Amino acid sequence: MDNEVKCFKLGIKRSVYFQDGHHHEMNMTYLNFYENGKVSLNGNDCNGPFEFTGELKDGYLRLKKQYTGERYYHAVYYLGKLVSATVNLVYAFADDYNTLLLMLNSNVKMAEIEFTTEPFNVFFKEEDKTNIILMDSSSVENGKFRGICIKDGKFVVVKAKIKCELKFADADSDQKFKGKFNAQTNTFIVKETDD
């Protein structure tokens, strides 16, 4: 039995924090998201290198940003809420969850992280067309994938089997073709067929 916790790497398109009327870029390439809700990443900004650790719980992303350089060695605490493929965040220099939650629920935005997404969306429920934005499906094998997506403003780990077939005929030559969907390339692989 495999007890290893699966890790997904969510690509970061843009990340920034706001302070004293200025915006400051944070250089981060991806967020490590684990099936157990823990998250981590490394990056740097104008203050130096840092490490983010934290968790995603009840739709909120709680992070501790610990600077690791020689110039600065302090911590900043973040709380964020996922909106589409962006996390809006607030921060403080003390680990005070209730104050951060109050600020976040008052629509204060002090930082944001925008994630890259897969080039397609999936519909989860046919009856209400709940839109799921697929964030990472890097583990695709034999039409099965495990990935992470956004559903109702929360990160959700998904397991799915892609069973998609395409049949068509060339109207001019009566040749028939059949194709299977390849989730890794997001395309159909088509072959000529007799049926």
C-alpha positions in Angstrom: 0.0 0.0 0.0 1.4 3.4 -1.0 1.4 5.8 1.9 3.2 8.6 0.0 1.2 11.8 0.0 0.7 12.9 -3.7 2.2 16.4 -4.5 0.8 18.6 -7.3 2.8 21.5 -8.6 0.6 24.5 -9.4 2.3 26.9 -11.8 2.3 30.6 -10.6 1.7 33.1 -13.3 2.0 36.2 -11.1 2.5 37.0 -7.4 2.6 40.4 -5.7 2.1 42.0 -2.3 1.2 45.6 -1.6 2.8 47.8 1.1 3.0 51.5 1.6 1.2 52.3 -1.6 3.6 50.2 -3.7 3.4 46.7 -5.2 6.3 44.3 -4.8 6.7 41.3 -7.0 7.3 37.9 -5.4 9.3 35.6 -7.6 7.7 32.1 -7.3 7.4 29.5 -10.0 5.0 27.0 -8.5 3.1 26.0 -5.3 3.5 22.5 -4.0 0.1 21.3 -3.0 -0.2 18.0 -1.2 -3.3 15.8 -1.0 -3.4 16.2 2.8 -3.9 20.0 2.3 -0.4 21.1 3.2 1.3 23.6 0.8 4.9 24.8 0.4 7.0 26.9 -2.0 10.2 28.8 -2.2 10.8 32.3 -3.7 12.3 35.7 -3.3 11.4 39.3 -3.3 13.1 42.7 -2.7 13.7 41.6 1.0 15.5 38.4 0.0 14.8 34.6 -0.2 11.9 33.1 1.6 10.0 29.9 2.2 6.2 29.6 2.4 4.7 26.8 4.4 1.1 26.3 5.3 -2.2 24.5 4.6 -5.4 24.8 2.7 -8.4 24.3 5.1 -12.1 25.1 4.6 -11.3 27.0 1.4 -8.7 29.3 3.1 -5.0 29.3 2.4 -3.0 29.8 5.5 0.7 30.6 4.9 3.8 31.5 6.9 6.4 33.3 4.8 9.8 32.9 6.5 12.6 34.9 5.2 15.8 32.9 5.1 18.5 35.4 3.9 21.2 37.2 5.9 19.6 40.7 5.5 16.1 39.8 6.8 15.0 36.9 9.0 11.5 37.5 10.0 8.1 35.9 9.4 4.9 37.2 7.7 1.6 35.4 8.1 -0.9 35.3 5.2 -4.5 34.2 4.8 -6.1 33.9 1.4 -9.3 33.0 -0.3 -9.4 31.4 -3.8 -11.3 33.4 -6.4 -11.3 31.7 -9.8 -7.6 30.9 -10.4 -6.3 33.7 -8.1 -5.8 33.8 -4.3 -6.5 37.1 -2.7 -4.5 37.5 0.5 -4.0 39.6 3.6 -1.0 39.5 5.8 0.3 40.5 9.2 3.5 40.2 11.2 1.8 38.3 14.0 0.1 34.9 13.7 -3.4 36.1 14.4 -5.9 34.1 12.4 -9.0 35.9 13.6 -7.7 39.3 12.7 -6.6 38.1 9.3 -10.0 36.5 8.7 -11.8 39.7 9.6 -9.6 41.7 7.2 -10.1 39.1 4.4 -13.9 39.1 4.9 -13.9 42.9 4.7 -12.6 42.6 1.2 -9.1 43.9 2.0 -6.5 42.8 -0.5 -2.9 43.0 0.4 -1.4 40.4 -1.9 -2.4 38.0 -4.7 -1.1 34.9 -6.3 -2.4 34.1 -9.8 -2.1 30.4 -10.9 -1.7 29.1 -14.5 -4.4 26.6 -15.4 -4.7 23.7 -17.8 -6.0 24.7 -21.2 -9.4 23.2 -20.7 -12.3 23.2 -18.2 -14.4 20.3 -17.2 -18.1 20.2 -16.2 -18.6 18.3 -13.0 -22.4 18.1 -12.7 -24.5 18.0 -15.9 -27.7 19.3 -14.2 -26.2 22.6 -12.9 -23.1 22.8 -15.1 -20.8 23.4 -12.2 -17.6 24.7 -13.7 -14.4 23.1 -12.6 -11.1 24.7 -13.7 -8.5 22.0 -13.9 -5.3 23.3 -12.3 -2.9 20.3 -12.7 -3.3 16.9 -14.2 0.4 16.0 -14.5 -0.1 12.3 -13.6 -1.9 11.0 -16.6 -1.6 7.3 -17.4 -3.7 5.0 -19.6 -6.6 7.5 -19.7 -6.6 7.9 -15.9 -5.5 11.0 -14.2 -5.1 12.5 -10.7 -5.1 16.2 -10.5 -6.2 19.2 -8.6 -8.9 21.6 -9.6 -11.0 24.4 -8.4 -14.6 23.7 -7.5 -16.9 26.2 -5.8 -13.9 28.3 -4.9 -11.9 25.5 -3.2 -9.1 23.3 -4.3 -10.2 19.7 -4.8 -8.1 16.7 -5.5 -9.8 14.7 -8.3 -9.3 11.2 -9.8 -10.8 10.6 -13.2 -10.8 8.2 -16.1 -11.0 9.8 -19.5 -13.0 7.6 -21.8 -13.6 9.6 -24.9 -13.8 8.3 -28.4 -14.4 10.1 -31.7 -15.7 8.5 -34.9 -16.1 10.3 -38.2 -16.1 9.7 -42.0 -14.6 11.7 -44.8 -17.6 12.7 -47.0 -15.6 12.8 -50.2 -13.8 9.4 -50.0 -16.0 7.4 -47.5 -12.9 6.7 -45.4 -13.8 6.1 -41.7 -11.7 7.3 -38.8 -11.7 6.6 -35.1 -9.9 8.5 -32.4 -9.2 8.3 -28.7 -8.6 11.3 -26.6 -5.0 11.8 -25.3 -5.2 13.7 -22.0 -1.5 14.5 -22.0 -1.6 16.4 -25.3 -5.2 17.4 -25.0 -5.8 16.0 -28.5 -7.5 13.1 -30.3 -5.2 10.4 -31.8 -7.0 9.4 -35.0 -6.6 6.2 -37.0 -8.4 4.9 -40.1 -10.9 2.1 -39.4 -13.3 -0.3 -41.2 -16.3 0.1 -38.8 
